[in-house]
């Protein structure tokens, strides 16, 4: 495929295909904040099984500044926050304290 010679319609079709693949990749996942019993906090694409919680593209939240964790999860973290990308994380379900829905657009 030669990108230089693609028409607008072909580009739109390619973009739609990419979006579809991205959505399929996230089937069964929900973008959430996961708070664990050892006080670790992760944000990412969460999928639960009977015994484990899988967090894809996880970010470890070490410190957040602003009005609290809830607003930060909806609007993004403010300057001064410490959020580290850490890849994929697997957690035993027994370590889970609670989850909070988050806005994936705030983490792009």
C-alpha positions as a Markdown table, in Angstrom:
| # | Residue | x | y | z |
|---|---|---|---|---|
| 1 | Unk | 0.0 | 0.0 | 0.0 |
| 2 | Unk | 1.4 | 3.3 | -1.1 |
| 3 | Unk | 0.3 | 6.0 | 1.4 |
| 4 | Unk | 1.4 | 8.8 | -1.0 |
| 5 | Unk | -1.2 | 7.7 | -3.6 |
| 6 | Unk | -4.1 | 6.9 | -1.3 |
| 7 | Unk | -7.4 | 8.8 | -1.9 |
| 8 | Unk | -9.3 | 10.5 | 0.9 |
| 9 | Unk | -11.8 | 7.6 | 0.9 |
| 10 | Unk | -9.1 | 5.0 | 1.2 |
| 11 | Unk | -7.6 | 7.0 | 4.1 |
| 12 | Unk | -11.0 | 7.2 | 5.8 |
| 13 | Unk | -11.4 | 3.4 | 5.4 |
| 14 | Unk | -8.0 | 2.8 | 6.8 |
| 15 | Unk | -8.7 | 5.0 | 9.8 |
| 16 | Unk | -12.1 | 3.2 | 10.4 |
| 17 | Unk | -10.4 | -0.1 | 10.2 |
| 18 | Unk | -7.8 | 1.0 | 12.8 |
| 19 | Unk | -10.5 | 2.3 | 15.1 |
| 20 | Unk | -12.4 | -1.0 | 14.8 |
| 21 | Unk | -9.3 | -3.0 | 15.7 |
| 22 | Unk | -8.6 | -0.8 | 18.7 |
| 23 | Unk | -12.2 | -1.2 | 19.9 |
| 24 | Unk | -12.0 | -5.0 | 19.4 |
| 25 | Unk | -8.8 | -5.1 | 21.3 |
| 26 | Unk | -10.6 | -3.6 | 24.3 |
| 27 | Unk | -13.6 | -6.0 | 24.3 |
| 28 | Unk | -14.4 | -6.9 | 27.8 |
| 29 | Unk | -12.1 | -4.2 | 29.2 |
| 30 | Unk | -13.1 | -1.0 | 31.0 |
| 31 | Unk | -10.9 | 2.1 | 31.6 |
| 32 | Unk | -10.6 | 2.3 | 35.4 |
| 33 | Unk | -8.5 | 3.2 | 38.4 |
| 34 | Unk | -7.7 | 0.2 | 40.5 |
| 35 | Unk | -6.9 | 0.8 | 44.2 |
| 36 | Unk | -5.1 | -2.2 | 45.9 |
| 37 | Unk | -4.9 | -3.2 | 49.5 |
| 38 | Unk | -1.2 | -2.4 | 49.6 |
| 39 | Unk | -2.1 | 1.2 | 48.5 |
| 40 | Unk | -0.8 | 0.9 | 45.0 |
| 41 | Unk | -3.0 | 2.8 | 42.5 |
| 42 | Unk | -3.1 | 2.0 | 38.8 |
| 43 | Unk | -5.1 | 3.4 | 35.9 |
| 44 | Unk | -5.6 | 1.5 | 32.7 |
| 45 | Unk | -7.7 | -0.9 | 30.7 |
| 46 | Unk | -9.1 | -3.4 | 33.2 |
| 47 | Unk | -10.3 | -6.9 | 32.6 |
| 48 | Unk | -11.4 | -9.2 | 35.4 |
| 49 | Unk | -11.3 | -12.9 | 35.6 |
| 50 | Unk | -12.3 | -15.2 | 38.4 |
| 51 | Unk | -8.9 | -14.9 | 40.2 |
| 52 | Unk | -7.1 | -12.0 | 38.7 |
| 53 | Unk | -7.3 | -8.5 | 37.4 |
| 54 | Unk | -5.4 | -7.6 | 34.3 |
| 55 | Unk | -4.5 | -3.9 | 33.7 |
| 56 | Unk | -3.3 | -3.2 | 30.2 |
| 57 | Unk | -1.3 | -0.1 | 29.4 |
| 58 | Unk | -1.2 | 0.6 | 33.1 |
| 59 | Unk | 0.0 | 3.8 | 34.8 |
| 60 | Unk | 1.1 | 3.8 | 38.4 |
| 61 | Unk | -0.3 | 6.8 | 40.3 |
| 62 | Unk | 2.3 | 7.7 | 43.0 |
| 63 | Unk | 1.0 | 11.2 | 43.8 |
| 64 | Unk | -1.7 | 13.5 | 42.4 |
| 65 | Unk | -2.1 | 17.2 | 42.8 |
| 66 | Unk | -5.3 | 19.1 | 42.5 |
| 67 | Unk | -8.8 | 18.7 | 43.8 |
| 68 | Unk | -8.6 | 14.9 | 44.5 |
| 69 | Unk | -8.3 | 11.6 | 42.7 |
| 70 | Unk | -11.8 | 11.6 | 41.3 |
| 71 | Unk | -11.6 | 14.8 | 39.3 |
| 72 | Unk | -8.1 | 13.8 | 38.2 |
| 73 | Unk | -9.4 | 10.6 | 36.8 |
| 74 | Unk | -12.0 | 12.5 | 34.7 |
| 75 | Unk | -10.0 | 15.5 | 33.6 |
| 76 | Unk | -6.4 | 14.3 | 33.7 |
| 77 | Unk | -3.6 | 14.8 | 36.3 |
| 78 | Unk | -2.3 | 18.3 | 36.9 |
| 79 | Unk | 1.3 | 19.4 | 36.9 |
| 80 | Unk | 3.1 | 18.1 | 40.0 |
| 81 | Unk | 1.4 | 14.8 | 39.9 |
| 82 | Unk | 3.6 | 11.7 | 39.6 |
| 83 | Unk | 2.2 | 9.1 | 37.2 |
| 84 | Unk | 4.5 | 6.5 | 35.7 |
| 85 | Unk | 3.7 | 4.2 | 32.7 |
| 86 | Unk | 4.4 | 0.7 | 33.7 |
| 87 | Unk | 3.1 | -1.6 | 31.0 |
| 88 | Unk | 0.8 | -4.4 | 31.8 |
| 89 | Unk | 0.0 | -5.4 | 35.4 |
| 90 | Unk | -1.6 | -8.6 | 36.8 |
| 91 | Unk | -3.1 | -8.4 | 40.3 |
| 92 | Unk | -4.6 | -11.1 | 42.4 |
| 93 | Unk | -8.3 | -10.3 | 42.9 |
| 94 | Unk | -7.9 | -10.7 | 46.7 |
| 95 | Unk | -5.7 | -7.5 | 46.7 |
| 96 | Unk | -8.4 | -5.3 | 45.2 |
| 97 | Unk | -9.9 | -2.6 | 47.5 |
| 98 | Unk | -12.0 | -0.8 | 44.9 |
| 99 | Unk | -12.2 | 0.6 | 41.3 |
| 100 | Unk | -13.2 | 3.9 | 39.9 |
| 101 | Unk | -14.3 | 4.5 | 36.3 |
| 102 | Unk | -11.9 | 6.9 | 34.6 |
| 103 | Unk | -11.9 | 8.9 | 31.3 |
| 104 | Unk | -9.5 | 7.4 | 28.8 |
| 105 | Unk | -9.4 | 10.7 | 26.8 |
| 106 | Unk | -7.8 | 12.4 | 29.9 |
| 107 | Unk | -4.8 | 10.0 | 29.7 |
| 108 | Unk | -3.7 | 10.5 | 26.0 |
